[in-house]
Amino acid sequence: MSAPSNSPPAGLRRDNFDLLRILVAVLVMVNHTTLHLGLDEHFTRLISFFPGVPIFFVISGFLVSKSYERSSSLWSYARSRVLRIFPGLWVCVLLTIPVATYFGYDFLHIRGLAWLIAQLAGAIYTPGFLKSFGFGSYNGSLWTIPLVLQFYVLLPVAYFLLSKRGDLTRGLVMLWGVFLVLALIFRPLTNFVEGQPDPLDLKLLRYSFVPHFYLFLFGVLLQRFQVHDARLIRGKAPIWLAAYIALMYVIPDSDVKYVLHPLALGLVVLSAACTGPDVARFVFRGNDLSYGVYIYHGLVLNVFVELGLVGSAVYAWLLVGVTFVLAFLSWRLVEKPFLRLKRRSSAH
C-alpha cells in the first residue's frame, strides 16, 4: 500500500489520486476489519472486485515512474522514495513495541532486537514471539512494504538496461509480458499448496516482486503511453466503472481472472483520477492520510482483537475513527515535515 502514495506527475497536477489512495486504503482496512472482527461478510463479494493492494501497485507504477523520469539524478529519486516510505514506517514500528508490551509481549532479547532492526530496514515479518499478538500478524498490511521497495529499486535498473538496448517503451512492454506470464504461472501454484504449510522457497517467492511486478509495470506503461490523455479515459470514470462491475459478475472466477482483472481495474482507476479532477483538492485540502490509514489500521485492529472488541459493527466504526486520528497525526507530525525536505532538496 505503497503502498504508498507519491506526488502526482506534472501533467496530472489536477487529479484525484489523493482521493483514490485514501479510498484504496479504506478498502484494505474494511477487508481486514470484516475478516478479523468477525463481522457480516454479505458485501465482501462486491468489495473483492476492488482489491486494494493491486490498485496501489498500479497507481504506484504510474506515479513513481513519472517521478523517476523527472528526477535530476538517481540520488534525488532514491532520497524522495526514502523520505516517503521510511519516516512513517519507523514511527509505526516503534509505536508497536509499547503497545504489544502492554499486552505482555517481551522485546528485550536478541530476537526482539533483530526484529526491530529488520523492520526499520523495511524487511517486514512477524517473529515467533509475536505470533499470538492480535490476529497473528503484528501488522498485516505492512507485508507490501518490502515489495514496494523492490519495485523502487528495480525501476531505474529496468530503465537503464532497456534504454541501452534501444526503445525503452518497447522494452518495458516485453518485460511486462514476461512478468505477466510469471504471475499466471504462480497463481495456480499457490492454489495447489493452499491450506498446507508453504515451503520456504515458495513463501519467499510469494513475498518477492516476481508475482506482483506485472501490476507495477502496468502502471508504468499507462504513464509511458499517456493513457490518461485518451478521450476514452479522461472524464469517463462512471462508464468504465459500470463496465468493470458488469464484467466481474459475468466472467466466472478463475486463476486467469484473478491475475488479469486488476489490469482492467487499473484503467478504471486512471479514468477516475482524471474525472472531476478538483474533488480530491476540495475534500482533503492537501492532507494525504492514505499512507497513515494503510500502515496503522493493522496495529489498531490487533489492539481491538486483544481487547475482545469483536463481533459488532460499532467496534468497526470505532476502529475506523481511531485509525483516521492516527493517520492524521502521522501526516501532520511525521510524513508532511519529511516531505517538505523532499521538496526543498528538489528545489536546489
C-alpha positions as CSV (number, residue, x, y, z in Angstrom):
1,M,0.0,0.0,0.0
2,S,2.5,1.6,-1.4
3,A,2.0,1.4,-0.9
4,P,2.2,4.0,-0.6
5,S,1.4,7.4,-2.1
6,N,3.5,9.6,-4.4
7,S,3.4,13.1,-5.8
8,P,1.5,13.3,-9.0
9,P,3.3,14.0,-12.2
10,A,3.4,17.4,-13.8
11,G,0.8,16.5,-16.4
12,L,-1.7,15.4,-13.8
13,R,-1.5,18.1,-11.1
14,R,-5.3,18.4,-11.2
15,D,-6.3,14.9,-10.4
16,N,-7.9,12.6,-7.9
17,F,-5.0,10.4,-6.9
18,D,-5.1,11.6,-3.3
19,L,-8.8,10.6,-3.1
20,L,-8.2,7.3,-4.8
21,R,-5.3,6.4,-2.5
22,I,-7.4,7.0,0.6
23,L,-10.3,5.0,-0.9
24,V,-8.0,2.1,-1.6
25,A,-6.5,2.3,1.9
26,V,-10.1,2.2,3.3
27,L,-10.9,-0.8,1.1
28,V,-7.9,-2.7,2.6
29,M,-9.0,-1.7,6.1
30,V,-12.6,-2.8,5.5
31,N,-11.5,-6.2,4.2
32,H,-9.2,-6.8,7.2
33,T,-11.7,-5.5,9.7
34,T,-14.5,-7.6,8.3
35,L,-12.4,-10.7,8.5
36,H,-10.7,-10.3,11.9
37,L,-13.6,-8.7,13.8
38,G,-15.9,-11.5,12.7
39,L,-18.4,-9.2,11.0
40,D,-21.1,-10.0,8.5
41,E,-19.5,-10.7,5.1
42,H,-22.6,-10.3,2.9
43,F,-20.9,-7.4,1.0
44,T,-17.5,-8.9,0.6
45,R,-18.1,-10.2,-2.9
46,L,-18.6,-6.6,-4.2
47,I,-15.6,-5.4,-2.2
48,S,-13.5,-8.3,-3.6
49,F,-14.0,-6.6,-7.0
50,F,-11.7,-3.8,-5.8
51,P,-8.6,-5.4,-4.3
52,G,-6.7,-2.6,-2.6
53,V,-3.1,-3.8,-2.8
54,P,-3.1,-4.4,-6.6
55,I,-4.6,-0.9,-7.1
56,F,-1.8,0.5,-5.0
57,F,0.7,-1.2,-7.1
58,V,-0.7,0.1,-10.4
59,I,-1.0,3.7,-9.1
60,S,2.5,3.5,-7.7
61,G,3.9,2.3,-11.1
62,F,2.2,5.2,-12.8
63,L,3.3,7.9,-10.4
64,V,6.7,6.7,-9.4
65,S,7.8,6.1,-13.0
66,K,6.9,9.7,-13.8
67,S,8.7,10.9,-10.7
68,Y,11.8,9.0,-11.7
69,E,11.7,10.4,-15.2
70,R,11.5,14.0,-13.7
71,S,14.3,13.3,-11.1
72,S,17.5,15.2,-11.6
73,S,19.6,12.2,-10.5
74,L,19.4,8.7,-9.1
75,W,20.2,10.1,-5.7
76,S,17.3,12.6,-5.9
77,Y,14.9,9.7,-6.8
78,A,16.2,7.5,-4.0
79,R,16.0,10.3,-1.5
80,S,12.4,11.0,-2.5
81,R,11.4,7.4,-2.1
82,V,13.1,7.0,1.3
83,L,11.5,10.2,2.7
84,R,8.1,9.0,1.6
85,I,8.2,5.5,3.0
86,F,10.5,5.2,6.0
87,P,9.7,8.0,8.5
88,G,6.1,7.0,8.8
89,L,7.0,3.3,8.9
90,W,9.6,3.9,11.6
91,V,7.2,5.6,13.9
92,C,4.6,3.0,13.4
93,V,7.0,0.2,14.1
94,L,8.4,1.9,17.2
95,L,4.8,2.5,18.5
96,T,4.1,-1.2,18.1
97,I,6.6,-2.0,20.8
98,P,4.9,-0.2,23.8
99,V,1.5,-1.3,22.5
100,A,2.5,-5.0,22.3
101,T,4.4,-4.7,25.6
102,Y,1.2,-3.6,27.3
103,F,-0.4,-6.9,26.3
104,G,2.5,-8.9,27.7
105,Y,4.9,-9.3,24.8
106,D,8.6,-9.0,25.6
107,F,11.0,-7.4,23.2
108,L,14.1,-7.3,25.5
109,H,16.0,-10.2,23.9
110,I,18.2,-10.8,20.9
111,R,15.3,-11.8,18.7
112,G,13.5,-8.6,19.6
113,L,16.5,-6.5,18.6
114,A,16.9,-8.5,15.4
115,W,13.2,-8.0,14.6
116,L,13.4,-4.2,15.3
117,I,16.5,-3.7,13.0
118,A,14.8,-5.7,10.2
119,Q,11.5,-3.7,10.5
120,L,13.3,-0.4,10.5
121,A,15.1,-1.5,7.3
122,G,11.8,-2.4,5.7
123,A,12.2,-6.2,5.9
124,I,8.8,-6.8,7.4
125,Y,8.0,-10.1,9.1
126,T,6.2,-11.3,12.2
127,P,8.6,-13.1,14.6
128,G,7.6,-16.2,16.6
129,F,7.2,-14.3,19.9
130,L,4.5,-12.1,18.3
131,K,2.6,-14.8,16.5
132,S,-0.2,-14.8,19.1
133,F,-0.5,-10.9,19.2
134,G,-3.9,-10.0,17.9
135,F,-4.9,-11.9,14.8
136,G,-1.4,-13.4,14.3
137,S,0.4,-10.8,12.4
138,Y,1.9,-7.8,14.2
139,N,0.7,-5.5,11.4
140,G,-0.8,-7.4,8.5
141,S,-0.8,-4.5,6.0
142,L,3.0,-3.9,6.2
143,W,3.8,-7.0,4.1
144,T,3.7,-4.9,1.0
145,I,6.5,-2.5,2.1
146,P,9.3,-4.9,1.0
147,L,7.5,-5.4,-2.3
148,V,7.2,-1.6,-2.9
149,L,10.9,-1.2,-2.0
150,Q,11.8,-3.9,-4.5
151,F,9.8,-2.0,-7.2
152,Y,11.6,1.2,-6.4
153,V,15.0,-0.4,-6.8
154,L,14.0,-2.4,-10.0
155,L,12.5,0.6,-11.8
156,P,15.8,2.5,-12.5
157,V,17.6,-0.8,-13.2
158,A,15.0,-1.7,-15.8
159,Y,15.1,1.8,-17.4
160,F,18.9,1.7,-17.6
161,L,19.2,-1.8,-19.1
162,L,16.3,-1.4,-21.5
163,S,17.3,2.0,-22.7
164,K,20.7,0.6,-23.5
165,R,19.0,-1.9,-25.8
166,G,17.1,0.7,-27.8
167,D,13.4,1.6,-27.5
168,L,12.7,1.9,-23.7
169,T,8.9,1.7,-24.0
170,R,9.0,-1.3,-26.3
171,G,11.4,-3.0,-23.8
172,L,9.0,-2.2,-20.9
173,V,6.2,-3.8,-22.8
174,M,8.2,-7.0,-23.4
175,L,9.3,-7.0,-19.7
176,W,5.7,-6.6,-18.6
177,G,4.7,-9.6,-20.8
178,V,7.4,-11.7,-19.1
179,F,6.2,-10.9,-15.6
180,L,2.5,-11.3,-16.6
181,V,3.3,-14.9,-17.7
182,L,5.1,-15.5,-14.5
183,A,2.1,-14.2,-12.5
184,L,-0.2,-16.6,-14.5
185,I,2.1,-19.5,-13.6
186,F,2.5,-18.6,-10.0
187,R,-1.2,-18.2,-9.2
188,P,-2.3,-21.9,-9.7
189,L,0.9,-23.0,-7.9
190,T,-0.2,-21.1,-4.8
191,N,-3.7,-22.6,-5.1
192,F,-2.1,-26.1,-5.3
193,V,-0.5,-25.7,-1.9
194,E,-3.3,-23.6,-0.3
195,G,-4.2,-25.0,3.1
196,Q,-0.8,-26.6,3.6
197,P,2.3,-25.1,5.1
198,D,4.2,-23.2,2.4
199,P,7.6,-24.5,1.5
200,L,10.2,-21.8,2.4
201,D,11.2,-21.2,-1.2
202,L,7.5,-20.7,-2.2
203,K,6.9,-18.4,0.7
204,L,9.9,-16.3,-0.2
205,L,8.7,-16.2,-3.8
206,R,5.2,-15.1,-2.6
207,Y,6.7,-12.1,-0.9
208,S,9.1,-11.2,-3.7
209,F,8.4,-8.9,-6.6
210,V,8.0,-11.7,-9.1
211,P,4.3,-12.4,-8.8
212,H,3.4,-8.7,-8.4
213,F,5.8,-6.8,-10.6
214,Y,3.4,-7.0,-13.6
215,L,1.0,-4.7,-11.8
216,F,3.6,-2.1,-11.1
217,L,4.9,-2.3,-14.7
218,F,1.3,-1.9,-16.0
219,G,1.1,1.4,-14.2
220,V,4.5,2.4,-15.7
221,L,3.1,1.5,-19.2
222,L,-0.1,3.5,-18.6
223,Q,2.1,6.5,-17.8
224,R,4.5,5.9,-20.8
225,F,1.7,5.7,-23.3
226,Q,-0.1,8.7,-21.7
227,V,-3.3,6.8,-21.5
228,H,-4.7,9.4,-19.1
229,D,-5.0,11.9,-22.0
230,A,-7.0,9.5,-24.2
231,R,-10.6,10.6,-24.9
232,L,-11.9,7.2,-24.0
233,I,-10.3,7.5,-20.5
234,R,-10.4,11.1,-19.3
235,G,-13.8,12.0,-17.7
236,K,-15.3,8.6,-18.4
237,A,-15.0,7.0,-14.9
238,P,-18.7,6.1,-14.5
239,I,-18.8,4.3,-17.8
240,W,-15.6,2.4,-17.0
241,L,-16.7,1.5,-13.5
242,A,-20.1,0.2,-14.7
243,A,-18.5,-1.9,-17.4
244,Y,-15.9,-3.3,-15.0
245,I,-18.5,-4.3,-12.4
246,A,-20.6,-6.0,-15.1
247,L,-17.7,-7.9,-16.4
248,M,-16.7,-9.1,-12.9
249,Y,-20.2,-10.5,-12.3
250,V,-20.3,-12.1,-15.8
251,I,-16.9,-13.7,-16.1
252,P,-16.5,-16.8,-13.9
253,D,-13.8,-17.0,-11.3
254,S,-10.5,-18.5,-12.3
255,D,-6.8,-18.1,-11.8
256,V,-6.6,-16.1,-15.1
257,K,-9.4,-13.8,-14.0
258,Y,-7.6,-13.3,-10.6
259,V,-4.4,-12.2,-12.4
260,L,-6.0,-10.1,-15.2
261,H,-8.9,-8.3,-13.5
262,P,-6.6,-5.8,-11.6
263,L,-5.4,-4.6,-15.0
264,A,-8.9,-3.7,-16.1
265,L,-9.3,-2.1,-12.7
266,G,-6.2,-0.1,-13.3
267,L,-7.9,1.6,-16.3
268,V,-11.0,2.3,-14.1
269,V,-8.7,3.9,-11.5
270,L,-6.8,6.0,-14.1
271,S,-10.1,7.2,-15.6
272,A,-11.3,8.1,-12.1
273,A,-8.2,10.1,-11.4
274,C,-9.0,12.3,-14.4
275,T,-12.7,12.7,-13.8
276,G,-13.7,15.6,-11.7
277,P,-10.1,16.4,-11.0
278,D,-10.7,19.0,-8.3
279,V,-12.6,16.7,-6.0
280,A,-9.6,15.5,-4.1
281,R,-8.3,19.0,-3.5
282,F,-11.7,20.2,-2.2
283,V,-12.1,17.2,0.1
284,F,-8.7,16.8,1.6
285,R,-7.2,20.3,1.1
286,G,-3.7,18.9,0.7
287,N,-3.8,16.4,3.6
288,D,-2.8,12.9,2.4
289,L,-3.9,10.4,5.0
290,S,-3.8,7.3,2.8
291,Y,-0.4,6.0,4.0
292,G,-1.3,6.5,7.6
293,V,-4.6,4.7,7.3
294,Y,-2.8,1.9,5.5
295,I,0.1,1.3,8.0
296,Y,-1.9,1.9,11.2
297,H,-5.1,0.1,10.8
298,G,-3.4,-3.3,11.3
299,L,-2.0,-2.3,14.6
300,V,-5.3,-0.8,15.8
301,L,-7.1,-4.0,14.6
302,N,-4.7,-6.1,16.7
303,V,-5.5,-4.0,19.8
304,F,-9.2,-4.5,19.3
305,V,-8.7,-8.2,19.0
306,E,-6.6,-8.3,22.1
307,L,-9.3,-6.4,24.0
308,G,-12.0,-8.6,22.7
309,L,-13.8,-5.8,20.8
310,V,-15.0,-8.1,18.0
311,G,-18.3,-9.1,16.5
312,S,-20.0,-5.7,16.3
313,A,-20.2,-3.0,13.6
314,V,-19.9,-0.5,16.4
315,Y,-16.4,-1.7,17.1
316,A,-15.6,-1.4,13.3
317,W,-16.7,2.2,13.2
318,L,-14.6,2.9,16.3
319,L,-11.6,1.2,14.7
320,V,-12.0,3.4,11.6
321,G,-12.2,6.6,13.8
322,V,-9.0,5.6,15.8
323,T,-7.2,4.8,12.6
324,F,-8.0,8.1,11.0
325,V,-6.9,10.0,14.1
326,L,-3.5,8.2,14.0
327,A,-3.3,8.7,10.2
328,F,-3.9,12.5,10.7
329,L,-1.2,12.7,13.4
330,S,1.2,10.7,11.3
331,W,0.6,13.0,8.3
332,R,1.0,16.3,10.3
333,L,3.8,15.3,12.7
334,V,5.9,12.9,10.6
335,E,5.1,12.5,6.9
336,K,4.4,16.1,5.9
337,P,7.6,17.5,7.6
338,F,9.8,14.9,5.9
339,L,8.1,15.5,2.5
340,R,9.0,19.2,2.9
341,L,12.6,18.1,2.9
342,K,12.0,16.2,-0.3
343,R,10.5,19.3,-2.0
344,R,13.3,21.5,-0.5
345,S,16.0,19.3,-1.9
346,S,14.4,19.2,-5.4
347,A,14.2,23.0,-5.5
348,H,18.0,23.3,-5.2
